């Protein structure tokens, strides 16, 4: 959901949880790199991952969002499975959220 749609929902007396929306969006982005697999449930599809991200030391098995926190003017998205050398993935995620109208910052551990 774009941020403008979220904001417009209040005008129509529809109250949505912004944290839940952010969680759903980050899960959608991360899951878009995978395809279903009978044995592993999901496996990485390198055809779905931008080339500049493939070369980063991402722990694909552990890559997930474990927390979202609302700050005054942005949202912190906490990810596992990456570190500070995964700047292309971080920029990719930040750019998608920016396009959708959300101001976010990726935090990793």
C-alpha positions in Angstrom: 0.0 0.0 0.0 1.3 3.4 -0.9 1.5 6.0 1.9 -1.0 8.3 0.2 -3.5 5.4 0.1 -2.9 4.9 3.8 -3.4 8.6 4.5 -6.6 8.7 2.4 -8.0 5.7 4.3 -8.4 8.0 7.4 -10.5 10.4 5.3 -12.9 7.6 4.6 -13.0 6.5 8.2 -11.0 3.3 7.5 -8.3 2.9 10.2 -5.3 0.9 9.2 -2.2 -0.1 11.2 0.8 1.6 9.6 3.3 -0.8 11.3 1.4 -3.8 9.9 1.5 -2.2 6.4 5.3 -1.7 6.6 5.7 -5.3 7.8 3.6 -6.6 4.9 5.5 -4.5 2.4 9.0 -5.6 3.6 7.8 -9.3 3.7 6.5 -8.9 0.1 9.9 -7.4 -1.1 12.0 -10.1 0.6 9.8 -13.0 -0.4 9.8 -11.7 -4.0 13.4 -13.1 -4.3 12.2 -16.6 -3.7 10.2 -19.4 -5.3 8.3 -22.2 -3.6 10.2 -25.4 -3.0 8.8 -28.8 -1.9 11.7 -29.6 0.5 12.9 -26.2 1.7 9.5 -24.4 1.5 11.2 -21.6 -0.5 14.5 -21.2 -2.4 16.3 -18.3 -3.8 15.6 -17.6 -7.5 18.6 -15.8 -8.8 16.6 -14.6 -11.8 14.5 -12.5 -9.4 17.4 -10.9 -7.6 19.0 -7.7 -9.2 22.6 -8.5 -10.2 24.1 -5.9 -7.9 22.5 -7.5 -4.9 23.5 -11.1 -5.8 27.2 -10.3 -5.2 26.5 -9.1 -1.6 27.2 -11.3 1.4 23.5 -11.8 2.3 22.5 -14.7 4.5 19.5 -15.7 2.4 18.4 -18.4 4.8 18.2 -15.9 7.7 17.0 -12.8 5.8 13.9 -11.5 7.4 12.3 -8.6 9.2 12.0 -9.0 12.9 10.8 -5.6 14.0 9.4 -2.3 12.7 9.5 0.8 14.9 7.8 4.1 14.2 10.0 7.2 14.7 8.8 10.8 14.5 9.2 11.1 10.7 10.2 7.6 9.5 10.0 3.9 10.2 12.9 1.7 11.3 12.9 -1.7 9.7 15.1 -4.2 11.5 16.5 -7.0 9.3 18.5 -10.1 10.0 20.8 -11.8 7.5 22.6 -8.6 6.3 25.3 -6.3 7.4 26.8 -2.9 6.4 28.3 -4.4 3.3 24.9 -5.1 1.8 24.3 -1.5 0.7 22.8 -2.4 -2.7 20.0 -4.4 -1.0 19.4 -1.7 1.5 19.2 1.0 -1.2 16.9 -1.3 -3.3 14.5 -1.6 -0.3 14.7 2.1 0.6 14.0 3.1 -3.0 10.9 0.9 -3.3 9.5 2.3 0.0 10.4 5.9 -1.2 8.6 5.3 -4.5 5.5 4.1 -2.5 5.7 7.3 -0.3 7.1 5.7 2.9 10.2 7.1 4.7 12.2 4.2 6.1 15.6 3.3 7.5 17.0 -0.2 7.5 18.7 -1.4 10.7 20.5 -4.7 10.7 22.2 -7.0 13.1 
